[in-house]
Amino acid sequence: MSEIALQWKGVTLAFGEAAPVLQAANLRVAAHEFLCIVGPTGCGKSTLLNLAAGLLAPSAGLIEVFGKPLAGINRRAGYLFQGDALLPWRNARENVAAGLIFHGRPRAIARAEADEWLGRVGLSAAAERYPHQLSGGMKKRVALAQMLALKPEILLMDEPFSALDVQTRSLMENELLALWSAKRRAVVFITHDLEEAIALGDRVVVMSAGPASRPVGEFVIDLPRPRDVAEIRMTPAFVDLHREIWQLLKGEVQKAYAAGVEART
């Protein structure tokens, strides 16, 4: 069995007297696995990532990173946020180099490594551009290079492509798979898009409707790699997986919707 990179063990998270966001959640990610998590809005998907990153501490249970309890920030993980987190006063090169410099790399070496990573994501010609001069897809490429340049062993990704148009999103998904395949790290990828989850992942986990959410189903995605995310969607095996997972996910979405309607009446 592959080494476990990240594990949530009986994790509960509550704020004050309110119902817990997560209740006794158990989940694990293998060292080279691409795990996708789907679930209704408000089910705690991003909370799982924030716990894994060490930005939140569980009320009960624990987080383990390569078999050791996590205390504080997870230094073995990189985090790619949904929103734009680039520094507007730095150009693309300086944004990618920033994390390396913060980790003690000499500025000249950090810039050289930044240029190398910008080349890997197809942005060598844009190294001098500032965020306001970049398209949405280009900004995501810079953010991806910024994260990967630090060579984290675990990649935490919170709906990173949700704001992109369909064509750019498909290109970014393929680019992510290509970069991941070169050196397979553990990935936890949050998405609202079930098709995206199936196209990218080795395994898809479905979260229950909140509050007190937890994983309620997991599905092995045995589609061949390498994958083209647009082409794989048209295969019978993909359609069958989508149908099977949607049966569970649909029920949880309906529960979340019904609870929302009840809360408003």
N, C-alpha and C positions, 0 to 999 in steps of 0.2 A: 504494500500500500504506500502511496506517495506521502511524503512528509506533510503534516498539516501546518500551513502558514498562519492561518488566522482562525480563531474559534470563539464563538459566543456561547458561554455555558450558563444556562438558566438565567439569562439576563432580563432583569426587570428595570424599567426606568419610569419614575414618577416624579412629578413636580407638585409639591405641596399636597393638598387634599384631593386634587383632581384624580380621575381615573388614570392608571398608568398608560403611558404611550406604548410600551412593550411589556409583555407579561411572560416570564419564564421562557424566553426565546432561546432556542438552541440551533446553532448553524456552524458549519465549518467550511473552509476553503483550502484545497490542497495547494501545494507549493507552485505547481505549474498550471493550475486550473483557471479557466475563464468562467466565472460565475456571474450570472445575471439574475437580478431580483426585480420582480414585478409585483404590483398590488394596487389596491384602490388609493385614491388621494387621501392623505392623512393617516396612512397605516404605519408610519414609522420607518420607511425605507431610508430616508436621509439620516434619521436618528441612528440607525444601525451603523452607517458610515462614520458619523461623528463619534460614536462610541469606539469604533475600531481605530480612529485616528487619535484617540485620547483627548478629544475636545470636550467630551462629556464623560462622566464616571457613572457606572451603573448604580442603581439603588440597591440591587441585589444581584448575585451571580458575579461572573468575572469574564474578562476578555483575555485570551491567551494569544501570544504572538510567538510562533515557532516553539510552542510548548511552555512558554514562560508567561506568568501573569503580567499584564500591561499596567504600568504605573506611570501616569503622566502622558506626555506626547509620544506617539508611536514613531520613533525615529527610523523604522525600517519600512515606512509606508510613504507614498506620494499621493497627493489629493488633487484631483482635477474637478473644479467646481462647475456648477451649471452656468453661473454668471461670469462676466468678464472680470478677471482678477489681475490683468496686466497693469503695470504702473504707467500712467499716461505720459510722464515726463521722460521715460526711457524708450529708446528705439528697440527693435526686435532683438538685436544682439545683446543689448544691455539688460533686457528683461530676462533672457535665457541665462545670461551670465550671473545675474543677481544672486540666485540661490547658491551657485558654486562659490561666489565670493563670500557669502554669509557663512559657508561651511569651511572657510579658510583657504580656498584656492587663490594663488596670486592672480592679480587682475589680468595680466597678459595671458596666462594659461587659461583662465576662465573664459576670456573672449575667444580664444582659439577653439576651445571645446564648444562654446556656443555656436560658432560658425559651422563646426562639424555637424552639430545637431540640426541647425537650420537647413543644412544641405540634405540631411536625411529626410526631412519633412518637406523638401522641395521649395525652400524659401531663401536660398542663398542670395538671390537678387533683391530680396526685401530686407536685408539685414539692417539697413540704415533707416527704414521707415518706422514711424511712430504709430501707436495703436489707432489713432484717428485716421491714418492713411491706409489701414488694412481692412479688407473685407471680413465678414463674420467668420468664414472658413479659414482665412489666413490667421486671424486672431487665435482660433482654436489650435491651429498648427503650432503657433508660437507657444501657447500654453502647454501643449503636449510635449514639445521639445524642452521646455522649462522643467517639466516634471521628470522626464526620462533622463535628462542630463545628470540628475542626482543619483541615477541608478538605484531606485528603490526596489526592494524585493517584493513589495505588495503595492498594487495600483488601486486606489480608491477613486471611483469615477461616478459623479452624481449628475445624471442626465446631461452629459457634456455636449451633446449635439442637438438638443431639443429645440433650440432657437434657430437652427439653420434651415434653409430651404431644402426640399426633398433631394435635389440633385447633389448639392454640396454635402448634405448629410450622408448620402450613399458613398461619396468619394472619401469622406473622413472615416467612415466605418471600415472601408477596405484598407485605408492607410493605417488605421489602428491595428487591424488584424495582421498586416504585413510587418509592422514594427514589433508587435507582440510575438509573432512567430519566430523572429530572429533570435530572441532570447526569452523563452516563456517564463514570465513572472506570474505570480498569483494576481488575479484581477477580480475585483468586486464592482460590478457595473449596474448602477441603478437606472431604470428606465420605466416610463409609462407605456412604451410601445412594445407589445408582445412580439410583433414581427422582428423588431430590432433585437430583442433578447434571444430569439431562436436563431437568427442569422449569425449572431456573434458568439454565443455561449457554448460551453461544454455541458453546462447544466443550468436549468432555470428553476428558481425557487419562487413560489407564490406566497405572498403574505396575506394574512387574514385582514378583514376590515377592522379598523380601530374603533374605540380605544382597546387597550390590552391586546395589541396585535402580536402575532407570532407566525413563524413559517408553518403553513398548513399543507404544502405539497412541493415535491421536487421532481424534476423530469430530466433524464439524461438526453442530451441532444447528440445523437449518434450520426450526424451528417458528416460527410467526408471533408477533410481539410487538405489543401487550402480552399477557401470559399470566396466566391464573389457574392456579396450580399444581395445584389439585385437578381442575379441568376438563380441563386439557391431558393429564393422565394417562390419560384415557379415549379419546383420539383414536387412530385406526389408525396414524398417523405416529409417535406416541410409542411405541406397542407395538412397531413395527418397529425403531425405534432401540434400544429396550431389549433386544430379542432379539439384535440385531447386536453391541452392546457387551458384553452378558453373555457371549457366546460366548468373547470374549477374557478378560474379567475372571474368569470361572469357572475357566479354566485356571490363572490366576495364584493364585487363592485355593486351589485344590487343591494346587498346588506348596507354598504356604506351610503348609498343613495337614499335608501329608506330611512336610515338613522338621521341623515341630514334633513330630510323632509319633516320628520317627526320633531326635530329640534327647532324647526322654524315655525311650527304650528302650535 
